[in-house]
Amino acid sequence: MPPLDSFARALIVDDHPLFCDALALTLRGIAGVVEVDAAHSLGAALDRLEAPPRPELVLLDLDLPDVEGLDGLIRLRTTHPEIPVLVVSSMAEPRLIRAGLAAGAAGFVPKHAGRESFRAALEALGRGETWLPEGVADEADDGAAEAVGRLAQLTRQQAKILELLCQGRLNKQIAFELSIAETTVKAHVTAIMRKLGVQSRTQAVLIAQQARFAHFVPEG
């Protein structure tokens, strides 16, 4: 991971333009980020990441119009594992933060945090470390975090197939939608179950649902 002063380009993924503007000013002011782009959906962010020059840092809100739960983070990490992702979210429950780390986030900053918290987070990322809000242990000790960690191992194609399984699609329907052979779908499903450590399609779907809705489950 690059040192702090080499985060020259950053991408903010958030559907609130005013917050994007404020965060862009913060990044330029505390870290000297030269280029700050904004994307208001995960789809727009993925498109931006395909066009050079790519950002060296992504700041991601979890509450986006085209994703649920931690799906956006998992897809970003699956498609661009070389780019660190700092989650910036108004949802800052310890369970969600631990699940985010399990999904590959480099750090987590609550939206209500001050400039010094963002500075500390960027300095930690620049040193190749993770950054968490004060009082949150760096551990994945619950079922949701474990589920997210397993899902993060899936390839992009496997993630698409699992999403279609969650919608109740049959192998033949998945093959038609993705323009691949049904035998290829079966091979992917087998690989998905192996990576998730389950014995059936139903169990795979349950794990996906557990991770997707992890942040809606209250603590305690």
N, C-alpha and C positions, 0 to 999 in steps of 0.2 A: 504494500500500500504506500502511496507517495507521501512525503512529508507535508506538513500543513501548508507551507508556502507554495507548493506545487499543485494545489487544488485550484487550477486556473479556470476551470469550467465546471459549472454545476447545473443540475436540472432539478427544479422544484415540481413535484407532482401533487397538485392540490386543486380542487375545483372552486376555490374562493379567490378571485383575482386580487382583492385587496390584501389578503394575507400573503399571497405570492409576492406582491410588490414590497410589503414590509419585510418579509424574510429575505428578499433579494438585497435590499438596502443593508440589512444586518450582515449578510455574508460579505458584501463588498467592504463594509466598515470594519468588521472584526477579523477578517481572514484575507482580505485583498483579492477575493475572487473576481476575475476580470469579466468573464462571460457568465451570465445567469439566464437560463431559459426557463420557461414555465410550460407545463402541460396540464390540462384540466381533466384528463381521464387517463386510465392506464393504457388504453389503445393509442392515444396520442403520444404518450411517453414511449411506448415500444417503437412507434414509427420514428420518433426523434432519435432514439438510440441506434437506429439503423443508418442514420445519415452522419457522415463525418463533418467536423470533428466531434467525436463522442465526448460527453461530459466525463469528468473524472470522479464525480460524486453525485449521488441521487438523494434528494430529500423527499421522502414519501409520506403522504397522508394515507391512512388506512381506509378512511370513509370516502370512497370514490363512487361515482355514479354507475360504473360498469364492472365493479367487482364486489365481492362479499367477503367480510372477514379478512383473513390473511392471504387470500388468493392472489392479490396484486403483488405482494412481497414475494411469494413463492414463484410467481411467473417471472418477475424481474431477476431473481437469483438464478432461475433455471436458464433463462435466455442470455443473461450477461453476468456470469459469476465473477468476472474480473472487476466489476465496478462496485465499490462499497455503497451500501444503502443505509442512510440514517433515517429512521422513522421519526416523523414529527406529527404527533397525534394528540387530539383532545382527550382520547381514551387512554388513560395511563394506569390501569389496574395492574398490579404485580403479575397476575396470571397472564394477562395479554402480553406484557413486556417479556416475560420468560418465553412465551410461545413465539414471539417475534424473533428472539435470539436463536431459538431452535430452528427457525425458518431461514436463518442466515443474515439477519440484520446486523450491521456493524455497531449500531447503537440506537438509543431511544431518547428523544427529548420531548417532554410534554409541550403542547402549544402555548401554555401559559408561562413557560419558563422565560427568564430574562436573558439579556445579551451574554452575560457571563457564563450561563449554562451552555449556550451555543458555542462560545469560545472554548470552553473546557471540552465539549464533545468533539469539536474539530481538531483540537490538539491531540486528544486521545486517538482519534482515527488516524491522524498523521503519524503517530508512533506505532500504528498497527495494532492498537488496543481497542477493546469495546468500551462503550460509555453508557452508563445507566443512571437514572435519577437516584438521588441520595435515598438510602433506605431500602433499595431493591437489590436482593441478592442475585448474583450472576449464576443462576442455576435453573435447570429445567426439571422441576420436581412434580409435575402433575401430568395427568393423562393427555390433556390438550396439547401441551408443549411436546410431549413425546410423539403424538400423532402428526404434528406439524413437521417435526424433524424427519419423520419417515416420508412424508409427502414431498419434502424438499429434495429427496433422492431421485424423484421421477424425472425422466426426460420430458421435453416439451410435448412430444407426441403422446407419451404415456399420460401426461396430465390432461391433454385433450380427451383422450379415451376415457379416463376416469370421470371427467366431467359429464360425458355422454352417458356413462353407466349410472351416474347419479340421477340423470334424467329418465332412467328406465329403458334406455335403448338396448336392443338386442345386437349381437355381433354383426348380423347381416345389415342392420340399419346403420351401424357405426361404419362398416366397410363402405357402404354406399356414400355416406356423408363425407368421409375423408378420402374417398377415391383410392382405397387400398383393398387388397385381397382379404377375404374373411379369415384365411389362415394367418395372415399377418396380425389381424386384430386379436385372434386367439393367443398368438405368441406374446403380444403386448400385455394382454390381460394376465397371462401367467407370470410375466415379469413384474407386473404391478403387484400382484398378490405376494410374490416372493419378497419384494422390497418393503412391502407394508407388513410382512410377517403374518399374513392371514391365509385362511384355507378356502375362502369363498368370495364371490363377487359381492355378496351382501355385506360381508365383514369389511371389504374394501370401501364400500359406499359409506358405511357407518363411521369409519375412520375419517373419511373426507368430510363428512358432516360435522364430526366432533371438532375438527380443526377449523372449519369454516365459521362455525358459530361460537368459537371459544370465548370471544370477547363479550358475548351477550349473556354469559353465565355468571351470575353474581358470586362474589367470594363468600365463603363461609357456609 
